[in-house]
Amino acid sequence: ISAEFPTPTLPDLSMVGSLVMPAVAVGLLGLIQAAGISQTIPNPDGKYPDPSGDFRGQGIANLASGFFKGLPLGGSLGGTSILMSAGAKSRWANVLMGLFVILFVFIFGNQVEKVAVPAIAAVLIVAGFSTYKFDVLRDIWDVSTSSRVVMFTTFLATLVLEIQEAVFVGVVLSILDYVYASAKDVRVVELVEKSEGVFMERPSPAEVRENSITILYAWGAQFFASARIIEDLLPQADQAERAVVILRLHGW
């Protein structure tokens, strides 16, 4: 570990072509990992960080790091776990940690590089285990079979893959699970006027009546994955004549 501050250096533009795709992949995974960490640890006031603010900060930090020959930056599960286990209460913990790292690099750089890797690994294991929320794990287990599969697969991925690859696997599986669950959680009801300006809901009819106006209301997450389910829930209109159907798609 060189006990000196890195000198500013302009990027080598000849490497742009070969680094575009790796940079996009690393950037996306870094954003996903940072968002996942920030949404599990609330601020002191109980509110969760703004993902857009986190993304802007990470982008600015990576731009600055690139001009000083630094590695890509992102949310650190290990660093966050260590800070939380040490009793961190606010974001100032990250700022102070950065200042201490600078001091150690400048003053104790030769000694820091002699720290045994197994010792660092042990600290990360203990800190990581302390972030497990077993009550949340039980809630996920009780939600559905698909949630159990996503959780268990992601856990296995973290054991056999690189952390960024495991995060990517978990995110993709979570998106697929969300799409599937949202598509299933859809229902169509009929709105019937009870009095002037007052409507009540009742189950959607199996068939549309002739010479009638039918108002249907679709509830749930309405996007491409649920379109086929909504179609199956609509009443039959093959035999109806002079019938009007008004379909309200709440949320579009």
C-alpha positions in Angstrom: 0.0 0.0 0.0 1.7 3.2 -1.2 1.6 5.9 1.5 0.9 8.7 -1.0 -2.0 10.4 -2.6 -2.7 9.3 -6.2 -1.9 12.0 -8.8 -4.7 13.1 -11.2 -4.5 11.4 -14.6 -6.7 11.8 -17.7 -8.4 8.6 -19.0 -6.9 6.7 -21.9 -9.6 7.3 -24.6 -8.2 4.4 -26.7 -9.6 2.0 -24.2 -13.2 3.3 -24.3 -14.4 0.8 -26.9 -13.2 -2.2 -24.9 -14.4 -1.0 -21.6 -17.9 0.2 -22.5 -19.8 -3.0 -21.8 -17.8 -4.0 -18.7 -18.4 -0.5 -17.4 -22.1 -0.7 -18.0 -22.3 -4.1 -16.2 -20.2 -2.9 -13.2 -22.2 0.3 -13.0 -25.6 -1.5 -13.0 -24.6 -4.1 -10.5 -23.1 -1.3 -8.3 -26.3 0.6 -8.4 -28.4 -2.5 -7.6 -26.2 -3.5 -4.7 -26.2 0.0 -3.3 -30.0 0.4 -3.6 -30.5 -3.0 -1.9 -28.3 -2.1 1.0 -29.7 1.4 1.5 -33.3 0.1 1.5 -32.6 -2.3 4.4 -31.0 0.2 6.7 -33.2 3.3 7.6 -31.9 6.7 8.6 -32.0 7.8 12.2 -35.4 9.4 11.7 -36.8 6.0 10.5 -37.1 7.0 6.8 -35.2 5.2 4.1 -32.6 6.9 1.8 -33.6 8.3 -1.5 -32.4 5.9 -4.2 -32.0 8.7 -6.7 -29.7 10.6 -4.3 -27.7 7.5 -3.8 -27.3 7.0 -7.5 -26.2 10.6 -8.1 -23.7 10.3 -5.3 -22.3 7.1 -6.6 -22.0 8.5 -10.1 -20.1 11.6 -8.9 -17.8 9.4 -6.8 -17.0 7.1 -9.7 -16.3 10.0 -12.0 -13.9 11.5 -9.5 -12.3 8.2 -8.8 -11.6 7.6 -12.5 -9.4 10.7 -12.7 -7.3 9.4 -9.8 -6.8 5.9 -11.1 -9.3 4.5 -8.6 -11.4 1.4 -8.8 -15.2 1.5 -9.4 -17.1 2.5 -6.3 -20.4 1.1 -5.0 -22.4 0.2 -1.9 -20.4 -2.1 0.3 -22.3 -4.8 2.2 -19.2 -5.6 4.3 -18.4 -2.0 5.1 -22.0 -1.2 6.0 -22.2 -4.3 8.2 -19.0 -3.4 10.1 -20.2 0.2 10.7 -23.6 -1.0 11.9 -22.0 -3.6 14.2 -19.7 -0.9 15.6 -22.7 1.2 16.5 -23.0 3.7 13.7 -26.0 6.0 14.0 -25.8 8.3 11.0 -24.2 8.8 7.6 -21.3 10.7 9.3 -19.9 7.3 10.1 -19.0 6.8 6.4 -17.4 10.3 6.3 -15.3 9.6 9.4 -14.4 6.2 8.2 -13.1 7.7 5.0 -10.9 10.2 6.9 -9.5 7.4 9.1 -8.7 5.3 6.0 -6.8 8.3 4.6 -4.8 8.6 7.8 -4.0 4.9 7.9 -2.9 4.8 4.3 -0.6 7.8 4.7 0.8 7.0 8.1 0.5 3.3 8.5 0.4 2.0 4.9 3.3 -0.4 5.3 1.7 -1.9 8.5 -1.8 -2.1 7.1 -0.7 -4.3 4.2 0.7 -6.8 6.7 -2.7 -7.6 8.2 -3.6 -11.2 7.5 -6.4 -11.8 5.0 -8.0 -14.5 7.2 -8.3 -11.9 10.0 -10.1 -9.5 7.7 -12.3 -12.3 6.5 -13.3 -13.2 10.0 -14.3 -9.6 10.7 -16.5 -9.5 7.6 -18.1 -12.9 8.5 -19.0 -11.7 12.0 -20.2 -8.3 10.7 -22.2 -9.9 7.9 -23.9 -12.4 10.2 -25.0 -9.6 12.5 -27.0 -8.0 9.7 -29.3 -11.0 9.4 -32.8 -10.2 10.4 -34.4 -13.6 11.2 -37.9 -12.2 11.7 -37.7 -10.8 8.2 -36.5 -14.1 6.9 -39.5 -15.8 8.5 -41.9 -13.3 7.0 -40.4 -14.0 3.5 -40.6 -17.7 4.1 -44.3 -17.4 5.0 -45.2 -15.3 2.0 -45.2 -17.8 -0.8 -43.3 -20.7 -2.3 -41.8 -18.5 -5.0 -40.4 -16.1 -2.3 -38.7 -19.1 -0.6 -37.1 -20.2 -3.9 -35.8 -16.7 -4.6 -34.4 -16.3 -1.1 -32.8 -19.8 -1.0 -31.4 -19.5 -4.6 -29.9 -16.1 -3.8 -28.3 -17.4 -0.6 -26.7 -20.3 -2.6 -25.5 -17.9 -5.3 -23.6 -15.8 -2.7 -21.8 -19.0 -1.7 -20.7 -20.1 -5.1 -20.5 -16.9 -7.2 -18.9 -13.5 -7.0 -20.9 -11.1 -4.9 -21.8 -8.9 -7.9 -23.0 -12.0 -9.8 -25.0 -13.2 -6.8 -26.6 -9.8 -6.4 -27.5 -9.8 -10.1 -29.1 -13.3 -9.8 -31.1 -12.2 -6.8 -32.4 -9.1 -8.5 -33.4 -10.9 -11.6 -35.2 -13.6 -9.7 -37.0 -11.0 -7.5 -38.2 -9.1 -10.6 -39.5 -12.3 -12.1 -41.2 -13.2 -8.9 -42.8 -9.7 -8.6 -44.1 -9.9 -12.2 -45.6 -13.3 -11.6 -47.2 -12.4 -8.3 -48.5 -9.1 -9.6 -50.0 -10.8 -12.7 -51.9 -13.2 -10.5 -53.2 -10.5 -8.1 -55.8 -9.1 -10.6 -59.6 -9.1 -10.4 -62.4 -7.6 -12.5 -65.6 -6.4 -10.9 -68.8 -4.7 -12.3 -69.8 -1.3 -11.2 -73.6 -0.9 -10.7 -75.3 2.4 -10.0 -77.0 2.1 -6.6 -78.3 5.7 -6.5 -77.5 8.9 -8.4 -73.7 9.1 -8.5 -73.2 6.2 -6.1 -71.8 2.9 -7.5 -71.3 -0.5 -5.8 -69.1 -3.4 -6.9 -70.3 -6.9 -7.6 -68.6 -9.9 -9.3 -68.1 -9.5 -13.1 -70.9 -11.2 -15.1 -70.1 -14.3 -17.1 -71.8 -12.8 -20.2 -72.7 -9.3 -21.4 -76.4 -8.7 -21.6 -78.1 -7.4 -24.8 -79.1 -3.7 -25.0 -77.1 -3.0 -21.9 -74.2 -0.8 -20.6 -71.7 -2.7 -18.5 -69.1 -0.9 -16.5 -66.1 -3.1 -15.5 -63.3 -2.1 -13.1 -60.0 -3.9 -13.1 -58.1 -4.0 -9.8 -54.4 -4.9 -9.3 -51.1 -4.4 -11.1 -52.1 -3.8 -14.7 -49.2 -4.2 -17.0 -48.2 -6.6 -19.8 -47.9 -9.6 -17.6 -51.5 -9.3 -16.3 -53.1 -8.5 -19.7 -53.9 -12.2 -20.5 -55.4 -12.7 -17.0 -57.6 -9.7 -17.4 -58.7 -10.9 -20.8 -59.7 -14.3 -19.2 -61.7 -12.5 -16.5 -63.8 -10.4 -18.9 -67.4 -11.5 -19.6 -68.2 -13.2 -22.9 -69.7 -11.0 -25.6 -70.0 -13.3 -28.6 -73.9 -13.4 -28.5 -74.7 -9.9 -27.2 -76.1 -7.4 -29.6 -76.2 -3.6 -29.1 -74.1 -4.0 -25.9 -71.7 -1.4 -24.6 -68.8 -2.2 -22.2 -66.8 0.5 -20.4 -63.6 -0.9 -19.0 -61.8 1.2 -16.3 -58.1 0.4 -15.9 -57.1 1.9 -12.6 -53.5 2.8 -12.5 -52.7 2.9 -16.2 
